Amino acid sequence: MSFSGAESFRKSSPVDTEWIERELSAFLERARSQEESRPIVCVTSGGTTVPLERNCVRFIDNFSKGTRGALSAEQFLKARGMVHCAGYSVIFLSRTGSLLPFLSECQEDMATAFSVSGPGELQVSALAEALRTFHSCTEDPGTFLHVPFTTVFEYVQYLEVIARRLASHGRLALFYLAAAVSDYYIPWAEMVEHKISGAGPLVLELQKVPKLLGELTSVWAPHATVVSFKLETDEEVLLTKAKAAIQKYGVDAVLANELHSRKERVTLLVRAGEGRAAPIHCSVLRLDPSAPPGSVIEEQLVGAVVDLHRQRSRR
Ligand code: PMT
């Protein structure tokens, strides 16, 4: 990865980051004033867009409803009540309009409530209950901060601001990168100002978005624990690519998932030792088919990541 490539990518689009700086300062101040200082996790969620026009009418989107991120953030918030767990403050960097912690099921029900195949089940009482749970898990000041993004430019710059601010929390900061980040983009300088004419065929030339993981682990927040995700549709290449993320970018762990089985099976790859050449341990996390209704694999994912973070924080 070329850091200069990442630098020019970031500078290629105007993004207002001042509001996040302000929100983050207030959030971290409130988090610090808690009796015990809690570890902080930044959960990223949902897909980034790539605008085709500066006054954006059309854009390329990335697959992700934000289910993984929302359910995982929920588990980190719930972890506050777990034995032996200090409980997490959550910074939720998620795509505008994607699923939210505690509300995801109601959001999905709402989406199907007016389906052509007949009315879905939208229970107002369930929505009220979900909101109550959300408020009770986030009411302490400094517990939950929502940072919404839409474009890949916003995502990258917001993540950098958050990472640089959390760097002062050292090993107590955890990054859990479930967002689906665009791999290609059109640089701002090459983007047309107004809506592209629909008159003829459209040929686009897209540039590669530089990988940000290496910058996160070595420059923005070098002491934080970083867990990234790897999504593939071909099982054959999934683990090889997931290992490469550890060896190339120095992340602490990768959660590797295949598109169609991602809700039932995820492989956790952990770097067992310091340095990018350290051995890698693999374990498969599965949702037990006989688990009670409503069980989600994110309980296991977050449980395993919390254990890893605890070990890393003790070093
Ligand atoms: O939201 P759901 O519908 O529940 O779906 C969840 C999910 C499948 C999107 C999620 O589990 C997942 O796998 N997220 C990561 C998807 C992804 O972007 O994979 P990737 O193989 O393209 O990227 C791997 C890692 O590199 C990611 O952690 C990403 O943050 C990072 N990346 C990607 C591109 C880029 N330019 N820079 C990066 O740092």
Boltz pocket constraint, residues with backbone or C-beta under 6 A from the ligand:
constraints:
  - pocket:
      binder: B
      contacts: [[A, 46], [A, 63], [A, 64], [A, 65], [A, 66], [A, 67], [A, 68], [A, 69], [A, 177], [A, 178], [A, 179], [A, 180], [A, 181], [A, 182], [A, 183], [A, 209], [A, 210], [A, 211], [A, 212], [A, 213], [A, 227], [A, 228], [A, 229], [A, 230], [A, 231], [A, 232], [A, 255], [A, 257], [A, 259], [A, 262]]
      max_distance: 6.0
